[in-house]
Amino acid sequence: MKSTKVATRYAKALLELAVEQKNLDSVTGDMNFLYEVAAESRDFELLIASPIVNADKKIAIFEAIFDQFEELSMMFVKLITKNGRESLLPQIASEFSMQVKAHKGIVPVTLTSVKPLNDATRAMIMGKLEGIITGTLEVKEEIDESLIGGFVVRMGDVQIDASVASQFNNLKQHLTR
């Protein structure tokens, strides 16, 4: 929990600097690339977690890996590393991405259904969501056959469960009281 708060604070600071210096898109691309490298490379993960490799050596490696980074991004990575927080870099990059979306008014939505939705159903659901949400919806669709029917919409901490499985569970709880 504590590391998440730290990652959030670092990401917010980077966002503010990127907006101030008017290079938000470049820094966003850099953080997305950093996150992808961390997700795809076990060696990178071991490097950032290693207490044996000193900060200067890690910085030299980061400069080689991320040589195309914007100056602000590279300075940020160096600062995090000098502060001994380099193991949080993937978390910071992920949090930064979420904060950029919030800054731009993009709302990530996950729409889960039993099978792929047809265009009419998807449009109806999105129409209802657009009526209650301000911002641009970024929709990710998932398939979950355990729902039996219906759909589930997740937006951050909010969940709208219109699935048949949920209705069966509610009915079961109501009947067994």
Backbone hydrogen bonds, N-H to C=O, Kabsch-Sander energy under -0.5 kcal/mol:
donor,donor_aa,acceptor,acceptor_aa,energy
5,K,1,M,-1.7
6,V,2,K,-2.2
7,A,3,S,-2.6
8,T,4,T,-2.3
9,R,5,K,-2.2
10,Y,6,V,-2.5
11,A,7,A,-2.6
12,K,8,T,-2.3
13,A,9,R,-2.2
14,L,10,Y,-2.4
15,L,11,A,-2.5
16,E,12,K,-2.4
17,L,13,A,-2.1
18,A,14,L,-2.7
19,V,15,L,-2.5
20,E,16,E,-2.4
21,Q,17,L,-2.5
22,K,19,V,-0.9
23,N,18,A,-2.3
27,V,23,N,-2.2
28,T,24,L,-2.5
29,G,25,D,-2.1
30,D,26,S,-2.2
31,M,27,V,-2.7
32,N,28,T,-2.4
33,F,29,G,-2.2
34,L,30,D,-2.5
35,Y,31,M,-2.3
36,E,32,N,-2.2
37,V,33,F,-2.6
38,A,34,L,-2.4
39,A,35,Y,-2.3
40,E,36,E,-2.2
41,S,37,V,-1.9
42,R,40,E,-0.6
45,E,41,S,-1.8
46,L,42,R,-2.4
47,L,43,D,-2.4
48,I,44,F,-2.5
49,A,45,E,-1.3
50,S,46,L,-1.0
50,S,47,L,-0.7
58,K,54,N,-2.1
59,I,55,A,-2.7
60,A,56,D,-2.1
61,I,57,K,-2.0
62,F,58,K,-2.9
63,E,59,I,-2.6
64,A,60,A,-1.4
65,I,61,I,-2.5
66,F,62,F,-3.3
67,D,64,A,-0.7
69,F,66,F,-1.8
74,M,70,E,-2.3
75,M,71,E,-2.6
76,F,72,L,-2.2
77,V,73,S,-2.4
78,K,74,M,-2.4
79,L,75,M,-2.4
80,I,76,F,-2.6
81,T,77,V,-2.2
82,K,78,K,-2.9
83,N,79,L,-1.9
84,G,81,T,-1.6
85,R,80,I,-2.7
88,L,85,R,-2.4
89,L,86,E,-1.5
92,I,88,L,-3.0
93,A,89,L,-2.7
94,S,90,P,-2.2
95,E,91,Q,-2.8
96,F,92,I,-2.7
97,S,93,A,-2.0
98,M,94,S,-1.8
99,Q,95,E,-2.4
100,V,96,F,-2.4
101,K,97,S,-2.0
102,A,98,M,-2.1
103,H,99,Q,-2.5
104,K,100,V,-2.2
105,G,101,K,-0.6
105,G,102,A,-0.9
106,I,101,K,-3.3
107,V,105,G,-0.5
107,V,136,T,-3.5
109,V,138,E,-2.9
110,T,154,R,-2.7
111,L,109,V,-0.5
111,L,140,K,-2.7
112,T,110,T,-0.6
112,T,152,V,-3.1
113,S,142,E,-2.1
114,V,150,G,-0.7
122,R,118,N,-2.5
123,A,119,D,-2.5
124,M,120,A,-2.1
125,I,121,T,-2.4
126,M,122,R,-2.7
127,G,123,A,-2.3
128,K,124,M,-1.9
129,L,125,I,-2.3
130,E,126,M,-2.9
131,G,127,G,-1.1
132,I,128,K,-0.7
132,I,129,L,-1.1
133,I,129,L,-1.6
135,G,133,I,-0.5
136,T,105,G,-2.7
138,E,107,V,-2.7
139,V,137,L,-0.7
140,K,109,V,-2.7
142,E,111,L,-2.5
144,D,113,S,-2.6
147,L,144,D,-1.5
148,I,145,E,-1.3
149,G,147,L,-2.3
151,F,162,A,-0.7
152,V,112,T,-2.4
153,V,160,I,-2.7
154,R,110,T,-2.6
155,M,158,V,-2.8
158,V,155,M,-2.2
160,I,153,V,-3.0
161,D,159,Q,-0.6
162,A,151,F,-2.5
162,A,160,I,-0.8
164,V,147,L,-0.6
164,V,149,G,-2.3
165,A,147,L,-2.0
167,Q,163,S,-1.7
168,F,164,V,-2.5
169,N,165,A,-2.2
170,N,166,S,-2.5
171,L,167,Q,-2.3
172,K,168,F,-2.6
173,Q,169,N,-2.4
174,H,170,N,-2.1
175,L,171,L,-2.4
176,T,172,K,-1.7
177,R,174,H,-0.8
